[in-house]
Amino acid sequence: ASIGTFFRRSLRRAGRKEGKDEASATENNPPRVPQGKPGERSSVFYSPGQFFFEYLVVVSLKKMTDGRYEPKITYQFPKRENLLKGQKEEEERLLQAIPLFCFPDGNSWAPVTEFPSETFSFVLTNVDGSRKIGYCRRLLPSGRGVRLPEVFCIISCLGCFGLFSKILDEVEKRRQISMAVIYPFMQGLRESPFPAPGKTVTIKSFIPESGTELIELTRPVDAHLEHVEFQALLQRLSPHLILHIFASAVLERRLIFLAKELSVLSQCIHAVAALLYPFTWAHTYIPVVPECLLDTVCCPTPFMVGIQMRHLERVLEQPMEEALIVDLCQGRIIQAVGDEEEILPGKLQTEMLTSLNRHNNNNNVHTSEQVNALVSEAFVHFFVRLVGHYASHIKWGRSGSGSFQERAFCKAIASKSCRRFVKKFVKTNMFSLFIEEAEKSRIPQEGNG
């Protein structure tokens, strides 16, 4: 019953404002970049029938008078018109932020003849707390001689990395023919409803010399794991280190991930955030931090951020409070608080290690979806064992409103090590938000108040 309650519990909620905006302005005053704020989801559930995407933009590097290259939007589909003033301002803020995240590496670029295409994603949070995800494919346009890479970025409020990667494959294929061939494909996609979990939508698309193609786009059955690739995490970090990272995330500490590739950063950070399910990372969350916002790591509040490895020295020079710094290239922890081994209850930690090691050894046997399900199950089981009894400690009033009895809830845990951990966990934002939702979820009985 507890597991069922955990999985059915919907955690969709509006963002709560807490403290000041966490990203301090840089000397160049870049546009205000939306970030995660307490109470917002790092992954969201969606109903079918929504638009696949809001925009497709192409971001190109434009040479400035000082010789540096600056990312600029050179193509936008569809063009938005007839917007109200507030909507226009919000759209302009979004469109200003996108180039920063498509080329977070800064301005040090030069034309090249070869460039391996890469896929990554970023998250933007609007003023109203709603989230948008940018799915990016950075590639070198077809042609001869030296040229600059460009980014095709699809902005959507729907979280489904695998499905959008397939869409970007189609965009890249058409880009090699002509930009003009991309437009009808994206128009067809925009007119198609977003499928329900486990369902498929078929898009018809015409390509010169190939004729009409049927493209099938399928959503995974398990909606809460569709933006996740646990395999990316297991390939780069030992189960032991994954548990250290999980322990830090559960207590809402500061986490910094470093990697050379943007794809590795975004995949691994989305995976770490997903380990917390059915709870939600409720603080600053930037899978790929643009170079001009590196001072984010000075924030006194919790954060989970990804930074390119070449900025390691700059990160270490920043005056930051206790943080866990993870090197995804070499699979090691560069800096730790020191107590990560002791945070999780010993017996449960051993069980999770055994479970992760088993999945790790069988990675070549399981499909990506199977690995996702197996890993998620191990972490959900951890939460069920520790706090799955929460529902029986909500006292319901006559009006149907609930009041969580924290003291009795903690006292009901027999194991001392488990109780010690839970006493810390109940103080986190993610647990408070979860309980707030649970206190509202009971439907008042007729005749009561």
C-alpha positions in Angstrom: 0.0 0.0 0.0 2.9 2.4 0.9 4.6 1.8 -2.5 1.3 2.4 -4.3 0.7 5.6 -2.4 4.2 6.8 -3.2 3.8 6.2 -6.9 0.3 7.7 -7.1 1.2 10.8 -5.2 1.3 13.7 -7.7 3.9 16.3 -6.8 2.9 19.0 -9.3 2.9 22.3 -7.5 3.6 26.0 -8.2 7.1 27.3 -7.2 7.4 28.9 -3.8 9.6 32.0 -3.7 12.3 31.8 -1.1 15.1 34.2 -0.6 16.6 36.3 -3.4 17.4 35.3 -7.0 20.3 32.9 -6.6 22.3 33.8 -9.7 24.1 37.1 -9.1 24.6 39.3 -12.1 27.9 39.2 -13.8 30.0 42.2 -14.9 28.5 42.1 -18.4 24.9 42.0 -17.0 23.7 39.0 -19.1 19.9 38.5 -19.3 18.3 37.2 -16.2 18.4 33.5 -16.6 15.6 31.6 -15.0 16.6 29.0 -12.4 15.0 26.4 -10.2 13.4 27.7 -7.1 12.1 25.9 -4.0 9.0 23.9 -4.8 9.6 23.4 -8.5 10.1 20.0 -10.2 13.2 18.9 -11.9 11.1 16.5 -13.9 7.4 16.9 -14.6 4.4 14.7 -15.5 2.4 15.8 -18.6 -1.0 14.9 -20.0 -1.2 13.7 -23.6 -2.6 16.1 -26.3 -0.2 19.0 -25.6 2.0 20.6 -28.3 5.3 18.8 -28.8 7.2 22.0 -28.7 6.9 25.8 -28.5 9.9 26.8 -30.6 12.6 25.5 -32.8 15.5 28.0 -32.9 18.8 27.9 -34.7 21.7 29.5 -32.7 24.7 30.5 -34.8 28.0 32.1 -33.8 28.4 35.7 -35.1 31.8 37.4 -35.2 31.9 40.6 -33.2 34.1 43.7 -33.9 36.6 42.5 -31.2 37.1 39.2 -33.1 35.2 37.1 -30.6 32.2 35.0 -31.5 28.8 35.5 -29.9 25.8 33.1 -30.1 22.7 34.7 -31.7 19.4 33.3 -32.8 19.3 33.2 -36.6 16.1 31.3 -37.2 12.9 30.9 -35.2 9.9 28.7 -35.9 7.1 29.5 -35.4 7.2 33.3 -35.3 5.0 34.5 -32.5 2.6 37.4 -33.1 -0.3 39.0 -31.3 1.2 38.4 -27.9 0.1 40.5 -24.9 2.7 42.8 -23.3 3.5 40.4 -20.4 3.8 37.5 -22.8 6.1 39.5 -25.1 8.4 40.3 -22.2 8.5 36.7 -21.0 9.2 35.5 -24.6 12.0 38.1 -25.0 13.6 36.9 -21.8 13.4 33.3 -22.9 14.9 34.1 -26.3 17.7 36.1 -24.7 18.6 33.2 -22.4 18.6 30.4 -25.0 21.9 31.3 -26.9 23.8 31.3 -23.5 22.8 27.7 -22.9 23.3 26.5 -26.5 26.9 27.8 -26.4 27.7 27.7 -22.6 31.4 27.4 -23.4 31.9 31.1 -23.8 33.3 33.1 -26.8 36.5 31.1 -27.6 35.5 29.6 -31.0 37.3 29.3 -34.3 36.0 27.9 -37.7 36.8 24.2 -38.1 36.5 21.5 -40.7 35.4 18.7 -38.3 33.1 18.8 -35.3 31.4 15.7 -33.7 27.7 16.5 -33.2 26.4 16.4 -29.7 23.0 16.2 -28.0 22.3 17.8 -24.6 19.5 19.6 -22.8 19.0 22.5 -20.4 16.2 23.7 -18.1 14.8 27.2 -17.8 12.3 28.3 -15.2 9.8 31.1 -15.9 8.8 33.8 -13.5 5.5 31.9 -12.8 7.5 28.8 -11.8 6.7 26.8 -15.0 9.6 25.0 -16.6 10.8 24.7 -20.1 13.4 22.3 -21.5 15.8 23.1 -24.3 16.8 20.0 -26.3 19.9 20.8 -28.3 21.8 19.3 -31.2 25.1 21.0 -31.9 26.5 20.2 -35.3 28.7 21.4 -38.1 26.6 22.5 -41.2 27.3 20.5 -44.3 29.7 22.2 -46.7 33.4 22.5 -47.6 36.3 24.3 -45.8 36.3 25.8 -42.3 33.0 26.7 -40.8 31.4 27.3 -37.4 29.1 24.9 -35.5 25.5 25.8 -35.0 22.8 24.6 -32.5 19.3 23.4 -33.3 17.3 23.9 -30.1 13.8 22.7 -29.5 12.1 24.5 -26.6 9.3 22.4 -25.0 7.6 22.1 -21.6 7.6 18.3 -22.1 10.3 16.2 -20.5 11.2 13.3 -22.7 14.9 13.2 -23.7 14.8 10.0 -25.8 11.9 11.1 -27.9 13.3 14.6 -28.6 16.7 13.1 -29.4 15.0 11.2 -32.2 13.3 14.4 -33.4 16.7 16.1 -33.5 18.1 13.1 -35.6 15.4 14.0 -38.2 16.2 17.7 -38.0 19.9 17.0 -38.5 19.2 14.7 -41.5 17.1 17.4 -43.1 19.7 20.1 -42.4 22.2 18.2 -44.6 19.7 18.7 -47.5 18.3 22.2 -46.9 16.9 24.4 -44.1 13.7 24.5 -46.2 13.1 20.8 -45.6 13.1 21.3 -41.8 10.1 23.6 -41.8 7.3 21.2 -43.0 8.6 18.4 -40.7 8.4 20.7 -37.6 5.0 22.0 -38.8 3.7 18.4 -39.0 5.2 17.7 -35.5 3.5 20.8 -34.1 0.1 19.7 -35.4 0.4 16.3 -33.8 -0.7 15.7 -30.2 1.9 14.6 -27.7 1.2 10.8 -27.1 0.3 9.3 -23.8 2.9 7.1 -22.0 3.5 3.9 -24.0 1.7 5.3 -27.1 3.1 6.2 -30.5 2.4 9.1 -32.8 3.2 8.8 -36.5 4.4 11.9 -38.5 4.3 12.0 -42.3 7.3 13.9 -43.8 8.4 14.5 -47.4 12.1 14.5 -48.3 13.2 15.3 -51.8 14.5 12.2 -53.7 13.4 10.0 -50.8 9.6 10.6 -51.0 7.2 10.6 -48.0 8.6 9.1 -44.8 6.6 7.9 -41.8 8.3 8.7 -38.5 7.1 6.9 -35.4 7.7 8.6 -32.0 7.0 6.5 -29.0 6.9 7.6 -25.3 8.2 5.2 -22.6 5.6 3.5 -20.5 6.9 4.9 -17.3 6.4 8.7 -17.6 8.5 9.7 -14.6 11.6 8.1 -16.1 11.3 9.4 -19.7 13.8 12.2 -19.2 16.3 9.8 -17.6 19.3 7.7 -18.6 20.6 5.9 -15.5 23.0 4.0 -17.6 24.9 7.2 -18.3 25.5 7.5 -14.5 26.4 3.8 -14.0 28.9 3.9 -16.9 30.9 6.8 -15.3 30.6 6.4 -11.5 30.9 3.4 -9.2 27.8 2.4 -7.2 29.6 3.5 -4.1 30.1 7.0 -5.4 26.5 7.2 -6.7 25.3 6.5 -3.2 27.6 9.3 -1.8 26.0 11.7 -4.4 22.5 10.5 -3.5 23.2 11.0 0.2 24.3 14.6 -0.5 21.3 15.3 -2.7 18.9 13.8 -0.1 20.1 16.3 2.5 19.9 19.1 -0.1 23.6 20.0 -0.2 25.5 21.8 -3.0 26.5 19.5 -5.9 28.8 20.4 -8.8 29.3 17.9 -11.7 32.2 18.3 -14.1 32.6 16.8 -17.6 34.1 17.7 -20.9 30.9 16.9 -23.0 27.7 18.8 -22.5 25.8 15.6 -23.2 27.4 13.8 -20.3 26.6 16.7 -17.9 23.0 17.0 -18.8 22.4 13.2 -18.8 24.1 12.6 -15.5 22.5 15.5 -13.7 19.0 14.5 -14.8 19.7 11.0 -13.6 20.9 12.2 -10.2 17.7 14.3 -9.8 15.6 11.3 -10.8 17.1 9.2 -8.0 15.1 11.3 -5.5 11.7 10.2 -6.9 9.0 10.4 -5.5 10.6 13.5 -4.0 11.8 16.5 -6.0 15.0 18.5 -6.0 13.6 21.9 -5.0 16.5 24.3 -5.4 18.7 25.8 -8.1 19.1 23.2 -10.9 21.2 24.0 -14.0 22.4 20.9 -15.9 24.8 23.0 -18.0 26.0 26.3 -16.5 27.0 29.0 -19.1 30.5 30.4 -18.6 29.1 33.9 -17.7 27.2 32.4 -14.8 30.0 30.4 -13.1 29.6 32.4 -9.9 26.4 30.4 -9.3 28.7 28.1 -7.2 29.1 30.9 -4.7 25.4 30.6 -3.8 24.8 30.0 0.0 21.7 28.0 -0.9 21.6 24.4 -2.2 22.2 23.8 -5.9 22.8 21.0 -8.4 24.8 22.3 -11.4 26.9 21.0 -14.3 30.1 22.7 -15.4 32.5 22.0 -18.2 35.8 20.5 -17.0 37.9 23.3 -18.5 36.5 25.6 -15.8 37.7 23.4 -12.9 40.3 25.8 -11.7 37.9 28.8 -11.8 35.4 26.7 -9.8 37.9 25.8 -7.2 39.0 29.4 -6.9 35.4 30.5 -6.1 34.6 31.2 -2.4 32.1 28.5 -1.9 30.6 26.8 1.2 30.7 23.0 1.7 30.1 21.3 -1.7 30.4 17.9 -3.3 32.4 18.2 -6.6 32.2 15.2 -8.9 34.5 14.5 -11.9 32.4 12.5 -14.4 35.4 12.1 -16.7 37.5 10.1 -14.3 34.7 8.8 -12.1 35.9 10.4 -8.9 35.0 12.9 -6.2 37.3 15.9 -6.2 36.0 17.6 -3.1 33.7 16.2 -0.4 32.3 17.3 3.0 33.7 14.1 4.5 30.7 12.5 6.1 29.0 11.1 2.9 29.7 7.5 4.0 27.7 8.0 7.3 24.6 9.8 6.0 22.5 6.8 4.9 21.6 4.0 7.3 24.2 1.3 7.0 21.9 -1.7 6.4 19.9 0.1 3.7 23.1 1.5 2.1 24.4 -2.1 1.8 21.2 -3.3 0.2 21.3 -0.5 -2.3 25.0 -1.1 -3.1 24.1 -4.8 -3.8 21.3 -3.8 -6.0 23.3 -1.2 -8.0 26.2 -3.7 -8.4 23.9 -6.3 -9.8 22.5 -3.8 -12.4 26.0 -2.6 -13.2 27.2 -6.1 -13.9 24.2 -6.8 -16.2 24.2 -3.5 -18.1 24.9 -5.3 -21.4 21.9 -7.5 -20.8 19.3 -4.9 -20.0 17.7 -2.4 -22.2 17.9 1.3 -21.2 14.3 1.2 -20.0 14.9 -1.9 -17.9 18.0 -0.4 -16.3 15.9 2.8 -15.5 13.1 0.7 -13.9 15.5 -1.5 -11.9 17.6 1.4 -10.5 14.5 3.6 -9.7 12.9 0.7 -7.9 16.0 0.3 -5.6 15.8 4.0 -4.6 12.0 4.1 -4.2 12.3 1.1 -2.0 14.8 3.0 0.2 12.3 5.8 0.7 9.4 3.4 1.3 11.4 1.6 4.0 12.2 4.8 5.8 9.2 7.1 5.4 6.5 5.0 3.8 4.5 5.2 7.0 4.0 8.9 6.7 0.3 8.6 5.7 -0.7 7.0 9.1 0.8 10.1 10.9 -1.4 12.7 9.2 -4.1 13.8 11.6 -7.3 14.7 9.7 -9.6 17.5 10.9 -13.4 17.6 10.4 -12.9 20.0 7.4 -10.7 17.5 5.6 -7.4 19.3 6.2 -4.5 17.3 7.5 -1.8 18.0 10.0 1.4 15.9 9.9 2.5 14.6 13.3 6.3 14.8 12.8 7.3 13.7 16.3 5.2 10.6 16.3 6.3 9.8 12.8 10.0 9.8 13.8 9.3 7.9 17.0 7.6 5.1 15.1 10.9 4.1 13.5 12.5 1.3 15.5 16.1 1.4 14.1 18.2 4.1 15.7 20.3 4.7 12.6 17.2 5.0 10.4 15.6 7.4 12.9 18.7 9.5 13.0 18.7 9.9 9.2 14.9 10.6 9.0 15.2 13.3 11.7 17.5 15.2 9.2 15.4 14.3 6.1 12.2 15.7 7.5 13.8 19.1 7.7 14.5 19.2 4.0 12.5 21.3 1.6 11.7 18.3 -0.6 10.1 16.4 2.3 8.2 19.5 3.5 6.7 20.0 0.1 5.8 16.3 -0.2 4.0 16.5 3.1 2.2 19.8 2.3 0.8 18.0 -0.8 -0.2 15.0 1.3 -2.0 17.2 3.9 -4.2 18.6 1.1 -4.9 15.4 -0.7 -7.7 14.0 1.3 -11.2 14.7 0.0 -13.5 16.0 2.8 -16.3 13.6 3.7 -19.8 14.9 3.1 -21.4 16.1 6.3 -18.1 16.9 8.0 -17.9 20.7 8.8 
